[in-house]
Amino acid sequence: MRPVARVVDLSVPIYEGMPVDDLGPKFWVRLSHAASRPLYQYTQSREGRVFLTTDHVGTHLDGPLRFDPQGLSVERLPLDRVIRPARLLDLRGVARGQAISAAELERAGKDLQAHDAAVLWTGHDRHLASPDYFWHRPRLGMDGAEWLVRRRAGVVAADFPGLGPPSDDRYEVKRALHRGGCLTVEQLTGLAALAGARWHLAACPLRIRGTPGSLVRAAALVDFAAREVVDLSLDIYPGMTALGGAVPTFWSRASHELTAFFYKNELSYQTTSMLLSEHAGTHIDSPYHFDPDGAAIEAMPLDGLLARARMLDLTAKRPLEGIGPDDLDAALRRLGEPIEPGDAAVVWTEHSRNYERPDYTHHRPFITADGAAWLAARRPGLVATDLVGLDEPIDHVTPVHNCLLRAGIPQLQVLTNLARLAGREAYVAAFPLKLVGGTGSPLRAFAVLA
């Protein structure tokens, strides 16, 4: 039985020119559909992008390292810290410019339990396009922050930015929450859809090593019931290998050392800038990557990206061996269950153990063109794998990408821990960053064992 009744998107879109109170994202097209058509002799096309951002753009999470130089960076946060039972605190009576007090939280949050996600619902997301969205907004008062700490909230999430007063460059309110053990999530949207529901907040950060925060695709998992959650994602790190040479790069924009100096060692914080590829590390390819008429990332419904796993054991395949229809037929017979439309067809090779090898991207098994057609014929909701690239490394025509994506089937790549799903009733979740026009997206993929 599916362990989630429905998935509700709670994230604002990410695009160049979006409302920000700092440095906004910048996107570059590395290769466009128009420019690639001549390369493919006008038989097909592809598009891919890189983007520059900070870790505090749009819907995002602040981790322990944000305000504590000894705190955990986001890739070290276990998923049970960022997938929490949620309590929707109806604070829509708080006007823009007013503080949320402990008394108002007490009235709205009587059922808040220790380690829950306290979700502050003010309706401020209606003003996202307003020029004063960041400055004329509700704010959490210090007594409200102290109330949440006393109630031992695990996450404090809000549909407004900043949490504390807009003028507070010391981040006193967020600092108080983090000292009390709370993670913080900002700029949620669409909370009205959850009134009266029983749900978990999923705000899973990217596994970027050493970063204090992360853009997230926040989602509500309604009627969530899981025996176990398994992290399927690998780290993004300096010097990693990546297809096409688009190696992610990131650096401290404001380090603890620098900010401590300017604040006379009274406090410090850290912010990271990053240049990311849409197709490096654990990531998903949208149909638009190879189909100019296909769905881009922001158009892919999240509910379809939590899919039942059908494990195809190809672990006997060696590097540079193709996975064709006969191999897939044999794996399906061993599984003893069919792949139904909408399932996640999981091609499991154990290639993830080679992730930090310099030849990871090209010394690997691959799916043949006929194998891709075999998968597409079963109409899965996505193809998930611990491989990268999927096509034969020397085949620049990339027939597997072309076949699957033009059939509207996303590709979830660079997974790990797939052995933990074998023989279990498992569901794969792949919630990409809400990149407008996205050909793909890095993400924090996970599995839910029902």
Backbone torsions as a table, in degrees:
resi	resn	phi	psi	omega
1	MET	NA	134.2	-179.1
2	ARG	-59.3	130.1	-173.9
3	PRO	-81.7	6.9	179.9
4	VAL	-138.8	130.3	178.0
5	ALA	-72.8	-41.0	176.1
6	ARG	-160.7	159.2	177.2
7	VAL	-114.9	128.3	-178.5
8	VAL	-113.9	126.3	179.0
9	ASP	-74.4	128.2	-179.0
10	LEU	-118.5	17.7	-170.6
11	SER	-110.8	145.8	174.0
12	VAL	-81.6	152.2	179.5
13	PRO	-70.8	151.7	179.4
14	ILE	-111.9	122.2	-178.0
15	TYR	-158.3	160.2	178.0
16	GLU	-67.3	129.1	-176.8
17	GLY	91.3	3.0	178.5
18	MET	-65.0	159.0	176.9
19	PRO	-64.0	125.0	177.2
20	VAL	-143.2	158.6	175.4
21	ASP	-108.5	12.1	-179.0
22	ASP	-147.6	-136.7	178.5
23	LEU	-82.0	123.0	178.9
24	GLY	-83.1	165.4	-179.3
25	PRO	-72.4	152.0	176.8
26	LYS	-129.5	130.2	-177.9
27	PHE	-113.7	141.4	173.4
28	TRP	-126.9	133.8	173.7
29	VAL	-84.9	118.5	179.2
30	ARG	-76.9	-41.1	177.5
31	LEU	-149.0	124.8	-175.9
32	SER	-97.4	165.0	173.6
33	HIS	-57.5	-43.6	-177.6
34	ALA	-63.9	-43.6	-177.0
35	ALA	-74.3	-25.2	-176.5
36	SER	-85.0	-19.6	-177.4
37	ARG	-57.3	-45.3	177.1
38	PRO	-61.3	-34.2	179.0
39	LEU	-62.3	-34.3	-179.8
40	TYR	-94.0	15.8	-179.6
41	GLN	56.1	34.9	176.1
42	TYR	62.3	23.9	176.8
43	THR	-95.3	-20.4	-179.4
44	GLN	-165.2	-178.7	178.0
45	SER	-155.5	171.6	178.7
46	ARG	-154.9	162.1	176.0
47	GLU	-145.1	146.2	177.6
48	GLY	-152.0	152.5	-175.6
49	ARG	-135.9	160.4	164.8
50	VAL	-120.9	159.8	179.9
51	PHE	-147.6	147.0	178.0
52	LEU	-104.4	132.9	-179.2
53	THR	-156.0	170.1	165.3
54	THR	-102.9	174.8	180.0
55	ASP	-86.3	12.3	-177.5
56	HIS	-130.9	41.9	-179.7
57	VAL	-107.4	136.5	175.0
58	GLY	59.8	-146.0	177.8
59	THR	-70.1	117.8	-174.0
60	HIS	-149.9	163.7	-179.4
61	LEU	-117.6	136.7	169.7
62	ASP	-99.8	125.3	177.9
63	GLY	-95.4	179.8	-177.4
64	PRO	-58.4	-33.6	-178.5
65	LEU	-68.0	-17.4	-177.8
66	ARG	-55.6	-44.0	-176.3
67	PHE	-118.3	-3.5	-177.7
68	ASP	-128.0	113.0	-178.7
69	PRO	-61.3	-16.4	176.8
70	GLN	-99.9	3.6	-176.0
71	GLY	-78.0	166.7	179.8
72	LEU	-70.9	138.4	168.5
73	SER	-79.5	163.2	-166.2
74	VAL	-66.7	-30.0	-178.7
75	GLU	-69.2	-14.9	179.8
76	ARG	-93.8	-1.9	177.9
77	LEU	-76.0	121.4	175.6
78	PRO	-67.4	152.8	-175.9
79	LEU	-62.8	-26.6	179.8
80	ASP	-72.9	-6.8	171.0
81	ARG	-84.0	-23.8	-172.6
82	VAL	-117.3	2.0	169.6
83	ILE	-121.7	99.2	-169.7
84	ARG	-128.2	148.7	169.8
85	PRO	-55.0	134.7	-173.4
86	ALA	-110.5	144.2	173.2
87	ARG	-121.9	117.7	-178.3
88	LEU	-84.3	113.1	-179.1
89	LEU	-96.5	109.1	-175.7
90	ASP	-77.1	103.6	-178.3
91	LEU	-119.3	29.1	-177.0
92	ARG	-67.4	-11.5	175.6
93	GLY	-78.8	-9.8	178.7
94	VAL	-82.5	121.0	-176.8
95	ALA	-77.8	161.1	174.0
96	ARG	-59.1	135.9	-179.3
97	GLY	89.9	-9.8	-179.1
98	GLN	-96.9	157.1	178.6
99	ALA	-91.7	144.6	173.6
100	ILE	-88.1	116.6	-174.7
101	SER	-93.3	168.1	175.9
102	ALA	-61.7	-36.7	-179.1
103	ALA	-64.1	-40.5	178.8
104	GLU	-68.3	-37.8	176.4
105	LEU	-66.3	-37.6	178.5
106	GLU	-62.4	-41.0	178.8
107	ARG	-67.8	-40.5	-173.8
108	ALA	-85.5	-21.9	-170.2
109	GLY	-120.3	37.6	-177.7
110	LYS	-60.9	-29.4	-177.1
111	ASP	-95.3	9.2	179.4
112	LEU	-66.5	126.4	180.0
113	GLN	-106.5	160.4	177.7
114	ALA	-56.1	134.4	176.7
115	HIS	75.9	2.3	174.5
116	ASP	-68.9	164.2	166.9
117	ALA	-88.4	115.9	175.4
118	ALA	-87.4	111.9	-173.9
119	VAL	-105.3	112.8	-174.8
120	LEU	-87.8	109.8	-174.6
121	TRP	-104.6	105.1	-179.0
122	THR	-113.2	-14.7	-175.1
123	GLY	81.5	9.5	-177.4
124	HIS	-67.8	-18.6	179.0
125	ASP	-62.0	-18.1	175.8
126	ARG	-63.3	-20.2	-176.1
127	HIS	-102.5	17.9	-175.2
128	LEU	-56.0	-37.2	-177.6
129	ALA	-85.4	-2.2	-178.7
130	SER	-75.3	142.4	179.2
131	PRO	-60.1	-25.7	-178.4
132	ASP	-102.3	21.0	-178.5
133	TYR	-52.5	-43.0	-175.0
134	PHE	-79.6	-23.1	-170.1
135	TRP	-107.3	-31.7	-178.7
136	HIS	-109.3	89.2	-169.7
137	ARG	-152.0	164.9	169.3
138	PRO	-64.0	162.6	176.9
139	ARG	-147.6	152.9	177.7
140	LEU	-87.2	123.6	177.0
141	GLY	-74.9	161.1	-179.7
142	MET	-62.4	-37.9	178.3
143	ASP	-66.5	-30.9	174.6
144	GLY	-67.6	-41.5	176.8
145	ALA	-61.4	-41.9	180.0
146	GLU	-66.1	-36.0	176.2
147	TRP	-62.0	-44.6	179.5
148	LEU	-63.9	-37.8	177.1
149	VAL	-66.7	-42.1	178.1
150	ARG	-61.8	-35.3	178.8
151	ARG	-81.3	-0.4	174.5
152	ARG	60.3	42.9	174.0
153	ALA	-60.2	138.2	178.6
154	GLY	-83.4	-34.6	178.4
155	VAL	-137.1	138.6	169.3
156	VAL	-115.1	116.9	-176.4
157	ALA	-123.2	147.5	-175.3
158	ALA	-144.1	156.2	175.9
159	ASP	-93.3	22.1	174.3
160	PHE	-134.7	161.4	-176.9
161	PRO	-87.3	159.1	167.1
162	GLY	82.7	-36.0	-176.9
163	LEU	68.2	-58.5	179.9
164	GLY	-84.9	-170.9	179.4
165	PRO	-60.8	141.9	-179.0
166	PRO	-58.9	-28.8	-176.6
167	SER	-84.5	-1.4	-172.0
168	ASP	-86.8	97.0	179.0
169	ASP	-84.2	4.5	174.4
170	ARG	-100.0	-6.0	177.7
171	TYR	53.3	44.2	-173.0
172	GLU	-62.7	-41.0	-178.2
173	VAL	-67.1	-47.9	178.1
174	LYS	-64.9	-36.1	179.5
175	ARG	-63.2	-39.5	178.0
176	ALA	-64.1	-41.1	178.3
177	LEU	-63.0	-45.6	-178.1
178	HIS	-67.5	-37.5	175.2
179	ARG	-60.1	-32.6	-179.9
180	GLY	-84.9	6.3	175.3
181	GLY	92.4	9.5	180.0
182	CYS	-91.2	136.1	162.3
183	LEU	-83.2	156.7	179.9
184	THR	-126.1	142.0	178.7
185	VAL	-130.3	135.1	-176.3
186	GLU	-123.5	158.4	171.5
187	GLN	62.9	48.8	168.3
188	LEU	-75.1	165.7	176.2
189	THR	-149.7	160.7	174.9
190	GLY	75.5	23.3	-175.9
191	LEU	-69.4	-20.9	-178.9
192	ALA	-58.8	-28.5	-178.9
193	ALA	-67.5	-9.8	-174.7
194	LEU	-108.8	3.8	179.3
195	ALA	-58.2	124.5	179.1
196	GLY	81.5	-1.9	-177.6
197	ALA	-88.0	159.4	171.2
198	ARG	-103.7	119.4	-170.2
199	TRP	-154.7	165.4	173.0
200	HIS	-114.9	142.6	170.5
201	LEU	-87.9	126.4	172.9
202	ALA	-111.0	114.1	179.3
203	ALA	-131.9	73.0	-168.0
204	CYS	-90.6	116.8	-178.2
205	PRO	-74.6	155.5	170.5
206	LEU	-63.6	150.3	179.1
207	ARG	-88.2	66.5	176.7
208	ILE	-96.7	116.0	-171.7
209	ARG	-60.5	131.8	170.6
210	GLY	80.8	8.2	-176.9
211	THR	-96.1	146.7	-177.1
212	PRO	-84.5	-18.3	-178.3
213	GLY	-148.4	-179.9	-177.5
214	SER	-160.9	141.2	161.8
215	LEU	-60.6	143.6	179.1
216	VAL	-136.8	156.8	166.2
217	ARG	-100.6	87.3	-179.2
218	ALA	-68.5	139.7	-178.2
219	ALA	-144.3	152.1	172.5
220	ALA	-100.5	127.2	176.4
221	LEU	-102.4	101.4	-173.0
222	VAL	-82.5	132.2	-177.5
223	ASP	55.4	47.3	-177.9
224	PHE	-73.9	127.2	178.6
225	ALA	-139.9	108.3	-175.6
226	ALA	-133.5	139.0	171.6
227	ARG	-75.4	-36.0	-175.3
228	GLU	-159.8	149.1	173.5
229	VAL	-117.4	130.5	-176.2
230	VAL	-115.3	126.0	176.6
231	ASP	-74.1	125.6	-179.1
232	LEU	-107.7	9.5	-169.8
233	SER	-105.3	148.5	175.4
234	LEU	-107.9	159.7	-174.7
235	ASP	-73.7	149.0	162.7
236	ILE	-97.6	128.3	-171.5
237	TYR	-148.7	161.6	-179.1
238	PRO	-61.3	135.9	175.3
239	GLY	78.8	5.1	-179.9
240	MET	-63.1	155.8	174.5
241	THR	-82.8	144.7	-180.0
242	ALA	-148.8	144.5	179.0
243	LEU	-62.2	140.0	176.7
244	GLY	75.2	4.2	178.3
245	GLY	76.0	6.7	-179.9
246	ALA	-84.1	75.9	-174.4
247	VAL	-81.6	124.9	177.6
248	PRO	-59.8	143.1	179.6
249	THR	-133.1	138.3	177.7
250	PHE	-150.0	154.8	-174.0
251	TRP	-155.3	155.6	178.5
252	SER	-73.5	120.7	177.0
253	ARG	-85.0	-35.6	172.9
254	ALA	-140.2	107.6	-175.3
255	SER	-90.2	163.8	174.8
256	HIS	-59.4	-39.5	-178.6
257	GLU	-62.7	-45.4	-177.7
258	LEU	-69.3	-47.0	-177.3
259	THR	-68.4	-33.9	176.2
260	ALA	-61.1	-38.2	178.9
261	PHE	-61.6	-47.3	-176.3
262	PHE	-73.4	-24.7	177.4
263	TYR	-99.5	20.4	174.0
264	LYS	54.7	37.1	177.5
265	ASN	62.8	17.4	175.9
266	GLU	-81.6	-27.2	-179.3
267	LEU	-164.0	170.2	175.8
268	SER	-157.1	164.6	174.1
269	TYR	-155.4	168.6	-178.1
270	GLN	-136.5	141.5	175.8
271	THR	-134.0	143.4	-177.3
272	THR	-118.5	136.8	168.3
273	SER	-100.1	150.2	-177.0
274	MET	-150.1	142.3	171.8
275	LEU	-110.7	113.1	-173.0
276	LEU	-118.8	147.6	168.0
277	SER	-90.0	150.3	173.1
278	GLU	-72.8	-6.6	-172.2
279	HIS	-134.8	41.3	176.9
280	ALA	-128.2	150.3	-175.5
281	GLY	67.4	-163.4	175.7
282	THR	-66.3	119.0	-172.6
283	HIS	-153.5	167.3	176.7
284	ILE	-123.2	141.2	174.3
285	ASP	-96.9	129.1	174.3
286	SER	-84.2	157.9	174.9
287	PRO	-53.7	-32.6	-178.8
288	TYR	-61.9	-21.3	178.6
289	HIS	-53.8	-40.3	-179.4
290	PHE	-120.6	-3.8	-178.1
291	ASP	-128.4	109.3	-178.0
292	PRO	-61.5	-18.0	176.7
293	ASP	-100.9	2.6	-177.6
294	GLY	-83.2	169.1	-178.4
295	ALA	-70.3	130.8	169.8
296	ALA	-81.4	172.5	-172.5
297	ILE	-53.4	-47.5	-173.1
298	GLU	-69.3	-14.9	-179.5
299	ALA	-94.0	-0.5	-179.5
300	MET	-87.9	112.2	-177.6
301	PRO	-62.1	133.7	-178.4
302	LEU	-63.7	-31.6	-176.9
303	ASP	-61.0	-32.0	177.9
304	GLY	-79.5	-7.3	-178.9
305	LEU	-102.0	16.7	165.9
306	LEU	-121.9	97.7	-166.2
307	ALA	-127.1	148.4	178.4
308	ARG	-63.2	131.0	-178.5
309	ALA	-82.9	132.2	170.1
310	ARG	-117.9	104.7	-169.5
311	MET	-81.5	117.3	176.6
312	LEU	-104.1	104.8	-173.8
313	ASP	-78.6	103.9	176.5
314	LEU	-116.2	29.2	-175.0
315	THR	-69.6	-13.4	176.7
316	ALA	-79.9	-11.8	-178.9
317	LYS	-72.5	137.9	-178.8
318	ARG	-98.6	164.8	178.0
319	PRO	-54.9	139.4	178.5
320	LEU	70.2	12.1	171.4
321	GLU	-94.1	137.3	179.8
322	GLY	-81.4	149.0	175.3
323	ILE	-107.8	106.5	-176.0
324	GLY	-111.5	-173.4	-178.1
325	PRO	-57.5	-39.4	-180.0
326	ASP	-63.5	-42.3	178.1
327	ASP	-62.7	-42.5	-177.8
328	LEU	-70.7	-37.9	174.6
329	ASP	-60.0	-45.4	-178.7
330	ALA	-63.8	-41.0	179.1
331	ALA	-64.9	-38.4	179.7
332	LEU	-68.5	-36.4	176.2
333	ARG	-64.6	-41.8	178.5
334	ARG	-63.5	-36.7	178.8
335	LEU	-66.3	-38.9	178.3
336	GLY	77.1	13.2	179.0
337	GLU	-138.7	147.8	-179.1
338	PRO	-80.1	160.6	167.4
339	ILE	-91.1	117.0	-179.6
340	GLU	-94.3	155.1	174.6
341	PRO	-53.4	133.1	-179.6
342	GLY	94.1	-14.6	177.5
343	ASP	-67.7	164.8	168.4
344	ALA	-95.0	111.5	175.1
345	ALA	-81.4	111.2	-172.1
346	VAL	-102.1	111.0	178.0
347	VAL	-90.8	105.8	-170.7
348	TRP	-106.5	115.7	-177.6
349	THR	-122.3	-11.0	-172.7
350	GLU	67.2	21.1	176.9
351	HIS	-68.1	-14.5	-179.1
352	SER	-61.5	-23.8	179.6
353	ARG	-67.6	-12.5	179.5
354	ASN	-100.8	14.0	-168.0
355	TYR	-57.4	-39.6	-175.5
356	GLU	-94.3	10.0	172.9
357	ARG	-78.3	145.2	-180.0
358	PRO	-65.0	-21.3	-179.8
359	ASP	-99.1	17.9	-176.4
360	TYR	-55.0	-41.2	-172.9
361	THR	-74.9	-23.8	-172.8
362	HIS	-123.6	-11.1	177.8
363	HIS	-107.1	83.3	-169.7
364	ARG	-159.5	161.8	168.2
365	PRO	-65.5	168.5	179.3
366	PHE	-150.5	163.6	177.1
367	ILE	-96.3	134.1	178.0
368	THR	-79.4	167.0	176.7
369	ALA	-60.2	-40.3	177.6
370	ASP	-67.4	-36.0	176.4
371	GLY	-63.5	-38.7	176.9
372	ALA	-63.7	-41.5	178.6
373	ALA	-63.4	-38.4	176.7
374	TRP	-59.3	-46.3	179.5
375	LEU	-64.9	-46.3	-177.0
376	ALA	-61.9	-34.2	-178.6
377	ALA	-63.3	-23.1	-179.4
378	ARG	-90.0	-2.2	173.5
379	ARG	53.3	50.3	176.4
380	PRO	-68.4	158.4	175.1
381	GLY	-71.2	-29.9	172.6
382	LEU	-160.0	156.7	170.1
383	VAL	-104.5	123.1	-177.9
384	ALA	-116.4	142.7	-175.6
385	THR	-159.3	157.4	172.2
386	ASP	-90.5	7.3	172.9
387	LEU	-84.6	167.8	170.6
388	VAL	-125.2	135.7	177.5
389	GLY	89.1	-39.1	176.9
390	LEU	66.3	-43.3	179.3
391	ASP	-74.9	163.2	173.1
392	GLU	-57.3	131.0	-173.7
393	PRO	-54.7	-32.7	-176.8
394	ILE	-88.4	-2.5	-175.8
395	ASP	-94.2	99.8	-177.5
396	HIS	-78.4	-7.8	176.1
397	VAL	-75.8	-23.5	177.3
398	THR	50.4	63.2	-178.1
399	PRO	-66.9	-26.9	-179.5
400	VAL	-67.9	-49.8	175.9
401	HIS	-55.7	-47.6	-175.8
402	ASN	-62.4	-43.2	-178.6
403	CYS	-65.3	-51.5	-174.3
404	LEU	-70.6	-46.8	-174.8
405	LEU	-71.1	-35.3	176.9
406	ARG	-72.2	-16.9	171.5
407	ALA	-86.9	3.7	178.5
408	GLY	79.7	20.7	-176.2
409	ILE	-106.2	110.2	177.9
410	PRO	-64.3	154.2	177.6
411	GLN	-114.8	119.4	176.3
412	LEU	-101.6	117.3	-169.5
413	GLN	-123.9	165.6	174.1
414	VAL	63.3	49.9	176.4
415	LEU	-91.3	167.5	174.6
416	THR	-143.4	172.9	177.3
417	ASN	63.6	22.8	-178.8
418	LEU	-67.0	-25.6	178.8
419	ALA	-58.6	-28.3	-178.4
420	ARG	-72.0	-11.5	178.7
421	LEU	-94.8	-15.2	-174.9
422	ALA	-61.9	130.9	178.2
423	GLY	74.8	7.3	-178.6
424	ARG	-115.5	156.0	169.6
425	GLU	-80.7	108.2	-172.4
426	ALA	-131.0	151.4	177.5
427	TYR	-128.2	132.2	-179.5
428	VAL	-94.3	132.0	177.4
429	ALA	-115.7	130.4	-177.7
430	ALA	-140.0	90.2	-175.6
431	PHE	-103.8	98.9	-175.8
432	PRO	-74.9	157.8	170.0
433	LEU	-54.9	145.6	-174.3
434	LYS	-83.8	67.9	-177.0
435	LEU	-83.7	115.0	-179.8
436	VAL	-68.2	126.4	-176.3
437	GLY	75.3	17.0	-174.0
438	GLY	-69.5	129.7	172.9
439	THR	-83.6	-15.0	178.1
440	GLY	-174.4	-178.6	178.2
441	SER	-162.4	137.9	164.9
442	PRO	-65.8	153.3	-178.5
443	LEU	-159.8	171.4	173.9
444	ARG	-106.3	90.2	179.3
445	ALA	-76.8	146.6	176.7
446	PHE	-148.3	165.5	176.3
447	ALA	-119.2	145.3	175.9
448	VAL	-110.4	120.6	177.2
449	LEU	-93.6	119.3	-173.3
450	ALA	-88.8	NA	NA
